[in-house]
Amino acid sequence: MRVLLYCDMEGICGIHSWEQTGGSSPMYQEGRELYTEEVNAAVRGCLAGGATSVVAQDGHGGAYPNGRAFMNWIPSRLQSGAEYVRGYRWSSYIEPFEKGECDVIGFVGAHARAGYEDGVLSHTVSADGWYSVSLNGQEISESAIIAAIAGSFGVPVGCVAGDDAVCEDLSAFLGAGIPSARVKRGLGRYAVRMLAPVDARALVEETFKTAVQSRDTWAAPYVVSAGAVIRVELASPDRAKPMAEYAGVTQVGPRTVEAEGATFYEAWSKLWRPW
């Protein structure tokens, strides 16, 4: 059983403020510690469930000014027995899919899409630059984007850890409930009712262990059978114009662009550049 974990920071238990998620804020170190330990819990769960390979990617930007993004974990504290991808842009790490080296994906620290009611730190791709992303007319989250990329290669989703909102949102998108570790509940975008982090880690570990052991709880690979039309609504026209210059991308409004493809990944790769 080969597992790929896509990890983000906003859905981690104990995190509910941008100051905990990056930049030069003194609270960022607290966020890094919470993030690292919850990812460790997911890794332990996968290994205890029988996974023969676990690869986790840090999918959160969070860079210091002029620093490299996607390097938020504390390396010396990472759980042994897995491999970790750092410094690689979110949604671009698909090597295990291309090589047929992934049986299932899971999400750690996932968060709800922009505008989702009571989603903690809800946003899609960029908290201030992207207003929404839709697939064939349906608004989708970052987790849905990854799920659809995986589905383009025939890989299913096995589990998710995050707040109530993202667990509900992702299950609705996939059309099936999946094992979910609900570590907190939003009382607004910046307020939560949450578990103690140590209890959240125990829940994540057990949820991921059970998910790896129980293939029948996985959602089927998400496949767009009739082709994909992805539309991105940006915050301002100046953000749309550079994207409209990408091959295969069309500007359909002052701050809106879209791309089409036979699969979700074919369309997404036109909009999203690896670096």
NUVEX-552443 format. One record per atom (N, C-alpha, C): residue number from 1; atom name; x, z negated, y negated. Coordinates in steps of 0.05 Angstrom, whole numbers. Example, Ala and Ser with C-alpha at 12.3 -4.5 7.8 and 13.67 -1.06 7.14 Angstrom:
<sites>
   resi   name       xx       zz       yy
      1      N      264     -156      114
      1     CA      246     -156       90
      1      C      264     -156       66
      2      N      257     -142       45
      2     CA      273     -143       21
      2      C      258     -157       -1
</sites>
This chain:
<sites>
   resi   name       xx       zz       yy
      1      N       17        0       24
      1     CA        0        0        0
      1      C       18        0      -25
      2      N       15       21      -41
      2     CA       32       23      -65
      2      C       14       21      -90
      3      N       21        1     -106
      3     CA        4       -6     -129
      3      C       19        0     -155
      4      N        5       11     -174
      4     CA       15       15     -201
      4      C       -2       -1     -221
      5      N       10      -19     -235
      5     CA       -5      -35     -254
      5      C        0      -26     -283
      6      N      -21      -20     -297
      6     CA      -20      -13     -325
      6      C      -26      -38     -341
      7      N       -7      -46     -357
      7     CA      -10      -72     -370
      7      C      -11      -69     -401
      8      N      -28      -86     -413
      8     CA      -31      -87     -442
      8      C      -32     -116     -450
      9      N      -32     -120     -476
      9     CA      -28     -147     -486
      9      C      -54     -160     -497
     10      N      -71     -144     -509
     10     CA      -94     -155     -523
     10      C     -114     -169     -504
     11      N     -114     -161     -478
     11     CA     -133     -174     -460
     11      C     -122     -198     -445
     12      N      -98     -206     -451
     12     CA      -85     -229     -438
     12      C      -98     -255     -448
     13      N     -102     -274     -429
     13     CA     -114     -300     -436
     13      C      -96     -314     -457
     14      N     -108     -325     -478
     14     CA      -94     -339     -498
     14      C      -87     -322     -522
     15      N      -91     -295     -520
     15     CA      -85     -277     -542
     15      C     -111     -268     -555
     16      N     -114     -272     -581
     16     CA     -138     -263     -595
     16      C     -132     -258     -625
     17      N     -106     -254     -631
     17     CA      -98     -248     -659
     17      C      -76     -227     -659
     18      N      -76     -209     -678
     18     CA      -55     -189     -679
     18      C      -28     -202     -682
     19      N      -26     -225     -695
     19     CA        0     -238     -699
     19      C       13     -245     -672
     20      N       -2     -247     -651
     20     CA        9     -253     -625
     20      C       19     -228     -610
     21      N       14     -204     -621
     21     CA       18     -180     -606
     21      C       41     -163     -615
     22      N       56     -171     -635
     22     CA       79     -155     -643
     22      C       89     -160     -671
     23      N      107     -143     -680
     23     CA      118     -145     -707
     23      C      137     -168     -710
     24      N      138     -179     -734
     24     CA      157     -200     -739
     24      C      144     -228     -740
     25      N      119     -229     -732
     25     CA      104     -255     -733
     25      C      117     -275     -714
     26      N      120     -300     -722
     26     CA      131     -321     -704
     26      C      113     -325     -680
     27      N       87     -318     -681
     27     CA       69     -321     -659
     27      C       73     -300     -637
     28      N       89     -280     -643
     28     CA       93     -258     -623
     28      C      108     -269     -599
     29      N      126     -288     -602
     29     CA      140     -300     -579
     29      C      120     -314     -560
     30      N      101     -328     -572
     30     CA       80     -340     -555
     30      C       65     -318     -540
     31      N       58     -296     -553
     31     CA       44     -275     -540
     31      C       60     -263     -517
     32      N       86     -259     -521
     32     CA      104     -248     -501
     32      C      104     -266     -476
     33      N      105     -292     -480
     33     CA      105     -310     -458
     33      C       79     -309     -442
     34      N       57     -309     -456
     34     CA       31     -307     -443
     34      C       28     -281     -427
     35      N       37     -259     -440
     35     CA       36     -233     -428
     35      C       53     -232     -402
     36      N       77     -240     -404
     36     CA       96     -239     -381
     36      C       84     -255     -357
     37      N       74     -279     -362
     37     CA       65     -296     -340
     37      C       40     -285     -327
     38      N       22     -273     -343
     38     CA       -2     -262     -330
     38      C        4     -237     -314
     39      N       23     -221     -323
     39     CA       32     -198     -307
     39      C       44     -208     -281
     40      N       61     -229     -283
     40     CA       72     -241     -259
     40      C       51     -249     -239
     41      N       29     -261     -249
     41     CA        8     -269     -231
     41      C       -4     -246     -216
     42      N       -8     -223     -231
     42     CA      -19     -199     -218
     42      C        0     -189     -197
     43      N       25     -189     -203
     43     CA       45     -180     -184
     43      C       45     -197     -159
     44      N       45     -223     -163
     44     CA       44     -242     -139
     44      C       19     -236     -123
     45      N       -4     -232     -136
     45     CA      -28     -226     -121
     45      C      -26     -201     -104
     46      N      -15     -180     -116
     46     CA      -12     -154     -102
     46      C        6     -158      -77
     47      N       28     -172      -81
     47     CA       47     -176      -59
     47      C       34     -193      -37
     48      N       20     -214      -45
     48     CA        7     -231      -25
     48      C      -15     -217      -10
     49      N      -27     -196      -23
     49     CA      -48     -181      -10
     49      C      -37     -160        9
     50      N      -11     -156        9
     50     CA        1     -137       28
     50      C       13     -112       15
     51      N       14     -110      -11
     51     CA       26      -87      -24
     51      C       55      -84      -16
     52      N       63      -60       -8
     52     CA       91      -54       -1
     52      C      107      -46      -25
     53      N       94      -38      -47
     53     CA      107      -30      -71
     53      C       90      -37      -95
     54      N      101      -50     -115
     54     CA       86      -56     -139
     54      C      104      -47     -163
     55      N       93      -30     -179
     55     CA      106      -21     -204
     55      C       88      -28     -227
     56      N       98      -42     -247
     56     CA       82      -49     -270
     56      C       94      -36     -295
     57      N       77      -24     -312
     57     CA       86      -13     -337
     57      C       76      -29     -360
     58      N       95      -35     -379
     58     CA       88      -47     -404
     58      C       76      -26     -422
     59      N       49      -27     -426
     59     CA       36       -6     -441
     59      C       28      -15     -469
     60      N       41      -37     -479
     60     CA       34      -47     -506
     60      C       57      -40     -525
     61      N       50      -29     -549
     61     CA       70      -22     -569
     61      C       86      -47     -578
     62      N       76      -60     -598
     62     CA       87      -86     -605
     62      C      115      -88     -615
     63      N      126      -66     -625
     63     CA      154      -66     -632
     63      C      159      -81     -658
     64      N      182      -93     -660
     64     CA      191     -103     -686
     64      C      195      -79     -704
     65      N      195      -84     -731
     65     CA      201      -62     -749
     65      C      226      -47     -742
     66      N      224      -21     -739
     66     CA      247       -4     -732
     66      C      257       -8     -703
     67      N      242      -23     -687
     67     CA      249      -28     -659
     67      C      234      -10     -640
     68      N      243       -9     -615
     68     CA      230        8     -596
     68      C      206       -7     -584
     69      N      185        8     -580
     69     CA      160       -4     -571
     69      C      159       -6     -540
     70      N      138      -18     -530
     70     CA      134      -21     -501
     70      C      156      -37     -487
     71      N      165      -58     -501
     71     CA      186      -75     -490
     71      C      179     -104     -496
     72      N      156     -113     -487
     72     CA      145     -139     -495
     72      C      151     -162     -475
     73      N      155     -155     -450
     73     CA      159     -176     -430
     73      C      186     -190     -434
     74      N      188     -214     -424
     74     CA      213     -229     -424
     74      C      227     -223     -397
     75      N      247     -206     -397
     75     CA      258     -196     -371
     75      C      267     -218     -352
     76      N      279     -239     -363
     76     CA      290     -260     -345
     76      C      268     -276     -331
     77      N      243     -272     -340
     77     CA      221     -288     -328
     77      C      203     -271     -311
     78      N      209     -245     -307
     78     CA      192     -228     -291
     78      C      193     -235     -261
     79      N      170     -233     -248
     79     CA      167     -239     -220
     79      C      184     -221     -202
     80      N      199     -232     -183
     80     CA      214     -216     -165
     80      C      196     -201     -145
     81      N      206     -180     -133
     81     CA      191     -166     -113
     81      C      177     -141     -123
     82      N      179     -136     -150
     82     CA      166     -112     -161
     82      C      186      -97     -179
     83      N      178      -74     -188
     83     CA      194      -59     -207
     83      C      178      -57     -233
     84      N      192      -55     -256
     84     CA      179      -56     -282
     84      C      189      -32     -299
     85      N      169      -20     -313
     85     CA      175        2     -331
     85      C      172       -7     -359
     86      N      193       -5     -375
     86     CA      193      -14     -403
     86      C      203        9     -420
     87      N      194        9     -445
     87     CA      203       29     -464
     87      C      192       57     -460
     88      N      171       60     -444
     88     CA      159       86     -438
     88      C      131       86     -450
     89      N      125      107     -464
     89     CA      100      108     -480
     89      C       75      105     -462
     90      N       55       91     -473
     90     CA       30       86     -459
     90      C       17      112     -451
     91      N        5      113     -427
     91     CA      -10      134     -415
     91      C        8      158     -407
     92      N       34      156     -411
     92     CA       51      179     -405
     92      C       67      175     -378
     93      N       66      151     -367
     93     CA       81      147     -342
     93      C       64      154     -318
     94      N       68      178     -308
     94     CA       52      189     -286
     94      C       69      197     -262
     95      N       95      191     -263
     95     CA      113      199     -241
     95      C      102      191     -214
     96      N       92      167     -210
     96     CA       82      160     -183
     96      C       59      177     -174
     97      N       42      186     -193
     97     CA       20      205     -186
     97      C       31      232     -178
     98      N       50      242     -193
     98     CA       61      268     -188
     98      C       75      269     -161
     99      N       88      247     -154
     99     CA      104      246     -129
     99      C       87      236     -105
    100      N       62      230     -110
    100     CA       45      219      -88
    100      C       54      192      -79
    101      N       64      175      -97
    101     CA       75      149      -91
    101      C       57      126     -100
    102      N       32      131     -105
    102     CA       13      111     -114
    102      C      -13      113      -99
    103      N      -22       90      -88
    103     CA      -47       90      -73
    103      C      -70       80      -90
    104      N      -64       63     -110
    104     CA      -85       51     -126
    104      C      -73       40     -152
    105      N      -89       39     -173
    105     CA      -80       27     -198
    105      C      -96        3     -204
    106      N      -84      -15     -221
    106     CA      -99      -38     -231
    106      C      -91      -42     -260
    107      N     -108      -58     -274
    107     CA     -103      -63     -303
    107      C      -99      -93     -308
    108      N      -80      -99     -323
    108     CA      -74     -127     -331
    108      C      -75     -128     -362
    109      N      -89     -147     -373
    109     CA      -90     -150     -402
    109      C     -106     -128     -416
    110      N     -125     -117     -402
    110     CA     -141      -95     -413
    110      C     -160     -105     -435
    111      N     -167      -87     -453
    111     CA     -185      -94     -475
    111      C     -206      -72     -479
    112      N     -227      -79     -493
    112     CA     -250      -61     -496
    112      C     -243      -39     -517
    113      N     -259      -18     -516
    113     CA     -256        4     -535
    113      C     -264       -4     -563
    114      N     -256       13     -582
    114     CA     -263        8     -610
    114      C     -293        6     -614
    115      N     -302      -14     -629
    115     CA     -330      -17     -635
    115      C     -347      -31     -614
    116      N     -335      -38     -591
    116     CA     -350      -52     -570
    116      C     -357      -80     -579
    117      N     -382      -88     -577
    117     CA     -390     -114     -588
    117      C     -376     -137     -574
    118      N     -365     -155     -589
    118     CA     -351     -179     -579
    118      C     -327     -172     -562
    119      N     -315     -149     -565
    119     CA     -291     -142     -551
    119      C     -267     -154     -566
    120      N     -251     -170     -553
    120     CA     -229     -184     -566
    120      C     -207     -163     -573
    121      N     -201     -163     -599
    121     CA     -181     -144     -610
    121      C     -187     -115     -601
    122      N     -213     -109     -600
    122     CA     -221      -82     -591
    122      C     -210      -60     -608
    123      N     -201      -39     -595
    123     CA     -191      -15     -608
    123      C     -186        7     -587
    124      N     -182       31     -595
    124     CA     -175       52     -577
    124      C     -150       67     -587
    125      N     -129       63     -573
    125     CA     -102       75     -578
    125      C      -89       64     -603
    126      N     -102       65     -626
    126     CA      -91       55     -651
    126      C     -111       39     -665
    127      N     -104       14     -672
    127     CA     -124       -4     -684
    127      C     -132        6     -712
    128      N     -115       21     -726
    128     CA     -122       30     -753
    128      C     -122       60     -756
    129      N     -113       75     -736
    129     CA     -110      103     -739
    129      C     -131      120     -724
    130      N     -141      109     -702
    130     CA     -161      124     -686
    130      C     -188      109     -687
    131      N     -209      124     -694
    131     CA     -235      112     -696
    131      C     -249      111     -668
    132      N     -246      133     -653
    132     CA     -259      134     -626
    132      C     -247      157     -610
    133      N     -251      155     -584
    133     CA     -244      176     -565
    133      C     -269      180     -547
    134      N     -276      205     -543
    134     CA     -299      210     -526
    134      C     -292      231     -505
    135      N     -304      229     -482
    135     CA     -301      248     -460
    135      C     -328      260     -454
    136      N     -330      286     -458
    136     CA     -356      300     -454
    136      C     -379      285     -467
    137      N     -374      275     -492
    137     CA     -395      262     -508
    137      C     -397      232     -504
    138      N     -383      220     -485
    138     CA     -385      192     -479
    138      C     -360      178     -490
    139      N     -364      157     -507
    139     CA     -341      142     -518
    139      C     -327      128     -495
    140      N     -300      128     -496
    140     CA     -285      116     -474
    140      C     -263       97     -485
    141      N     -254       80     -468
    141     CA     -233       60     -475
    141      C     -206       69     -466
    142      N     -186       54     -473
    142     CA     -159       60     -463
    142      C     -158       58     -432
    143      N     -171       38     -421
    143     CA     -171       35     -392
    143      C     -185       59     -379
    144      N     -207       69     -391
    144     CA     -220       92     -380
    144      C     -202      117     -381
    145      N     -186      119     -403
    145     CA     -168      141     -405
    145      C     -148      140     -381
    146      N     -136      117     -376
    146     CA     -118      115     -354
    146      C     -132      120     -327
    147      N     -156      109     -324
    147     CA     -171      114     -299
    147      C     -176      143     -295
    148      N     -182      158     -316
    148     CA     -187      187     -314
    148      C     -162      202     -308
    149      N     -139      193     -320
    149     CA     -114      206     -313
    149      C     -108      202     -284
    150      N     -110      177     -274
    150     CA     -105      172     -246
    150      C     -124      189     -228
    151      N     -149      190     -236
    151     CA     -169      205     -221
    151      C     -162      235     -220
    152      N     -149      245     -240
    152     CA     -140      273     -240
    152      C     -120      279     -217
    153      N     -107      258     -208
    153     CA      -88      260     -185
    153      C     -100      248     -159
    154      N     -126      241     -160
    154     CA     -138      231     -136
    154      C     -133      202     -130
    155      N     -125      186     -151
    155     CA     -118      158     -147
    155      C     -141      140     -157
    156      N     -150      121     -142
    156     CA     -173      104     -150
    156      C     -164       80     -166
    157      N     -184       66     -177
    157     CA     -179       41     -192
    157      C     -187       18     -173
    158      N     -169       -3     -171
    158     CA     -174      -25     -153
    158      C     -184      -50     -166
    159      N     -175      -56     -191
    159     CA     -182      -82     -203
    159      C     -174      -81     -233
    160      N     -185     -101     -247
    160     CA     -180     -104     -275
    160      C     -179     -133     -283
    161      N     -162     -140     -302
    161     CA     -161     -167     -314
    161      C     -162     -163     -344
    162      N     -180     -179     -357
    162     CA     -183     -177     -386
    162      C     -206     -193     -395
    163      N     -218     -187     -418
    163     CA     -241     -201     -427
    163      C     -267     -190     -414
    164      N     -289     -205     -418
    164     CA     -314     -196     -407
    164      C     -321     -167     -414
    165      N     -316     -161     -440
    165     CA     -324     -135     -450
    165      C     -311     -112     -435
    166      N     -285     -113     -431
    166     CA     -271      -91     -418
    166      C     -279      -89     -389
    167      N     -284     -112     -376
    167     CA     -292     -111     -348
    167      C     -319      -97     -345
    168      N     -338     -103     -363
    168     CA     -364      -90     -363
    168      C     -362      -60     -370
    169      N     -346      -54     -391
    169     CA     -342      -27     -400
    169      C     -330       -9     -379
    170      N     -309      -19     -366
    170     CA     -295       -2     -346
    170      C     -313        2     -322
    171      N     -327      -18     -313
    171     CA     -344      -15     -290
    171      C     -366        5     -296
    172      N     -377        4     -320
    172     CA     -398       24     -328
    172      C     -386       52     -328
    173      N     -362       55     -338
    173     CA     -350       82     -339
    173      C     -345       93     -311
    174      N     -336       76     -293
    174     CA     -330       84     -265
    174      C     -355       87     -248
    175      N     -377       75     -258
    175     CA     -402       77     -242
    175      C     -402       59     -218
    176      N     -384       39     -218
    176     CA     -383       20     -196
    176      C     -369       -5     -205
    177      N     -378      -28     -196
    177     CA     -364      -53     -202
    177      C     -338      -54     -186
    178      N     -317      -65     -198
    178     CA     -292      -69     -185
    178      C     -284      -98     -188
    179      N     -266     -108     -170
    179     CA     -257     -136     -173
    179      C     -246     -141     -202
    180      N     -256     -161     -215
    180     CA     -250     -166     -243
    180      C     -243     -195     -248
    181      N     -220     -199     -260
    181     CA     -212     -226     -269
    181      C     -219     -229     -298
    182      N     -241     -242     -304
    182     CA     -250     -245     -331
    182      C     -238     -271     -343
    183      N     -217     -267     -358
    183     CA     -201     -290     -367
    183      C     -210     -302     -393
    184      N     -228     -287     -407
    184     CA     -238     -297     -433
    184      C     -263     -282     -441
    185      N     -278     -294     -459
    185     CA     -302     -280     -469
    185      C     -301     -280     -499
    186      N     -305     -257     -511
    186     CA     -304     -254     -540
    186      C     -328     -267     -553
    187      N     -321     -282     -574
    187     CA     -342     -293     -592
    187      C     -342     -278     -618
    188      N     -332     -253     -617
    188     CA     -327     -237     -640
    188      C     -300     -222     -634
    189      N     -290     -207     -653
    189     CA     -266     -192     -648
    189      C     -241     -210     -648
    190      N     -242     -233     -662
    190     CA     -219     -250     -665
    190      C     -224     -278     -656
    191      N     -244     -283     -640
    191     CA     -250     -310     -630
    191      C     -258     -308     -601
    192      N     -250     -328     -585
    192     CA     -255     -327     -556
    192      C     -264     -354     -545
    193      N     -277     -353     -523
    193     CA     -280     -376     -505
    193      C     -264     -368     -480
    194      N     -243     -383     -474
    194     CA     -224     -374     -454
    194      C     -217     -395     -433
    195      N     -206     -387     -411
    195     CA     -195     -405     -392
    195      C     -168     -416     -402
    196      N     -159     -438     -391
    196     CA     -132     -446     -396
    196      C     -114     -425     -383
    197      N      -92     -417     -396
    197     CA      -75     -395     -385
    197      C      -67     -400     -356
    198      N      -61     -425     -348
    198     CA      -53     -430     -321
    198      C      -76     -424     -302
    199      N     -101     -430     -310
    199     CA     -124     -423     -293
    199      C     -129     -393     -293
    200      N     -125     -380     -315
    200     CA     -128     -351     -316
    200      C     -108     -337     -297
    201      N      -84     -348     -296
    201     CA      -64     -336     -278
    201      C      -72     -339     -249
    202      N      -83     -362     -242
    202     CA      -92     -367     -215
    202      C     -115     -348     -208
    203      N     -133     -343     -227
    203     CA     -155     -324     -223
    203      C     -145     -296     -219
    204      N     -126     -288     -236
    204     CA     -115     -261     -234
    204      C     -101     -257     -208
    205      N      -85     -276     -200
    205     CA      -70     -274     -175
    205      C      -89     -271     -151
    206      N     -110     -287     -150
    206     CA     -129     -286     -128
    206      C     -145     -260     -128
    207      N     -153     -251     -152
    207     CA     -169     -226     -155
    207      C     -152     -202     -146
    208      N     -127     -200     -154
    208     CA     -111     -178     -146
    208      C     -104     -179     -116
    209      N     -100     -202     -106
    209     CA      -95     -205      -77
    209      C     -119     -194      -61
    210      N     -143     -203      -69
    210     CA     -167     -194      -55
    210      C     -171     -164      -58
    211      N     -165     -154      -81
    211     CA     -169     -125      -86
    211      C     -151     -108      -68
    212      N     -126     -116      -66
    212     CA     -107     -101      -49
    212      C     -116     -102      -20
    213      N     -128     -124      -11
    213     CA     -136     -127       16
    213      C     -162     -113       23
    214      N     -177     -105        2
    214     CA     -204      -95        6
    214      C     -209      -68       -6
    215      N     -201      -47        8
    215     CA     -204      -20       -3
    215      C     -233      -13       -9
    216      N     -252      -25        5
    216     CA     -280      -18        1
    216      C     -291      -28      -26
    217      N     -275      -44      -40
    217     CA     -284      -53      -67
    217      C     -273      -36      -89
    218      N     -256      -16      -83
    218     CA     -245        1     -103
    218      C     -265       21     -113
    219      N     -263       29     -138
    219     CA     -279       51     -148
    219      C     -266       77     -139
    220      N     -283       97     -133
    220     CA     -272      123     -124
    220      C     -256      135     -147
    221      N     -237      152     -141
    221     CA     -222      166     -163
    221      C     -242      179     -182
    222      N     -237      175     -208
    222     CA     -254      187     -228
    222      C     -247      216     -232
    223      N     -266      234     -226
    223     CA     -261      263     -227
    223      C     -281      275     -246
    224      N     -272      292     -264
    224     CA     -290      307     -282
    224      C     -294      334     -269
    225      N     -316      337     -255
    225     CA     -321      361     -239
    225      C     -325      386     -254
    226      N     -337      384     -278
    226     CA     -343      409     -293
    226      C     -324      413     -317
    227      N     -301      400     -316
    227     CA     -282      404     -338
    227      C     -285      382     -359
    228      N     -264      378     -374
    228     CA     -263      356     -394
    228      C     -261      366     -422
    229      N     -277      355     -439
    229     CA     -274      360     -468
    229      C     -269      332     -481
    230      N     -245      328     -491
    230     CA     -238      303     -504
    230      C     -238      306     -534
    231      N     -252      289     -547
    231     CA     -254      290     -576
    231      C     -243      263     -587
    232      N     -226      266     -607
    232     CA     -214      243     -621
    232      C     -222      243     -650
    233      N     -235      221     -658
    233     CA     -242      218     -686
    233      C     -222      199     -699
    234      N     -208      209     -718
    234     CA     -186      194     -731
    234      C     -196      181     -757
    235      N     -179      163     -767
    235     CA     -187      148     -791
    235      C     -187      164     -816
    236      N     -171      185     -817
    236     CA     -169      201     -842
    236      C     -159      229     -836
    237      N     -165      248     -854
    237     CA     -158      276     -849
    237      C     -128      281     -846
    238      N     -111      265     -860
    238     CA      -82      269     -857
    238      C      -72      263     -829
    239      N      -87      247     -814
    239     CA      -79      242     -786
    239      C      -88      265     -767
    240      N     -109      279     -775
    240     CA     -119      300     -758
    240      C     -103      325     -759
    241      N      -93      332     -783
    241     CA      -79      357     -787
    241      C      -55      361     -769
    242      N      -37      341     -766
    242     CA      -14      344     -748
    242      C      -22      349     -719
    243      N      -43      335     -710
    243     CA      -52      338     -682
    243      C      -64      366     -678
    244      N      -77      376     -699
    244     CA      -89      403     -696
    244      C      -69      425     -693
    245      N      -44      419     -698
    245     CA      -22      438     -695
    245      C      -12      439     -666
    246      N      -20      420     -649
    246     CA      -12      421     -621
    246      C      -25      444     -607
    247      N      -11      457     -589
    247     CA      -23      479     -574
    247      C      -47      469     -557
    248      N      -69      483     -560
    248     CA      -93      476     -545
    248      C     -111      455     -558
    249      N     -104      446     -582
    249     CA     -120      427     -597
    249      C     -134      441     -620
    250      N     -160      436     -623
    250     CA     -176      448     -644
    250      C     -186      427     -663
    251      N     -184      432     -689
    251     CA     -196      414     -709
    251      C     -225      421     -713
    252      N     -243      403     -707
    252     CA     -272      408     -709
    252      C     -285      393     -731
    253      N     -270      379     -747
    253     CA     -281      365     -770
    253      C     -258      355     -787
    254      N     -263      345     -811
    254     CA     -241      337     -829
    254      C     -222      317     -816
    255      N     -232      300     -798
    255     CA     -214      280     -785
    255      C     -219      279     -755
    256      N     -228      301     -744
    256     CA     -235      302     -715
    256      C     -222      326     -701
    257      N     -210      321     -678
    257     CA     -198      342     -662
    257      C     -208      340     -634
    258      N     -205      362     -619
    258     CA     -213      361     -591
    258      C     -196      380     -575
    259      N     -196      375     -548
    259     CA     -181      392     -529
    259      C     -197      394     -504
    260      N     -193      415     -489
    260     CA     -208      420     -464
    260      C     -188      425     -442
    261      N     -198      419     -417
    261     CA     -181      424     -394
    261      C     -198      423     -369
    262      N     -188      435     -347
    262     CA     -202      434     -321
    262      C     -203      406     -310
    263      N     -183      390     -316
    263     CA     -182      362     -309
    263      C     -179      345     -334
    264      N     -184      319     -331
    264     CA     -180      302     -354
    264      C     -151      303     -363
    265      N     -132      301     -345
    265     CA     -104      300     -352
    265      C      -95      326     -366
    266      N     -106      348     -358
    266     CA      -99      374     -371
    266      C     -107      373     -400
    267      N     -131      363     -405
    267     CA     -140      361     -433
    267      C     -125      340     -449
    268      N     -121      317     -436
    268     CA     -107      295     -450
    268      C      -78      302     -457
    269      N      -65      316     -440
    269     CA      -36      323     -445
    269      C      -33      342     -468
    270      N      -55      355     -476
    270     CA      -53      372     -500
    270      C      -55      355     -525
    271      N      -69      333     -524
    271     CA      -73      315     -547
    271      C      -51      295     -550
    272      N      -39      286     -528
    272     CA      -21      263     -528
    272      C        7      272     -521
    273      N       25      268     -538
    273     CA       53      275     -533
    273      C       68      251     -522
    274      N       86      256     -502
    274     CA      100      233     -489
    274      C      115      216     -508
    275      N      126      227     -530
    275     CA      143      211     -548
    275      C      135      217     -577
</sites>
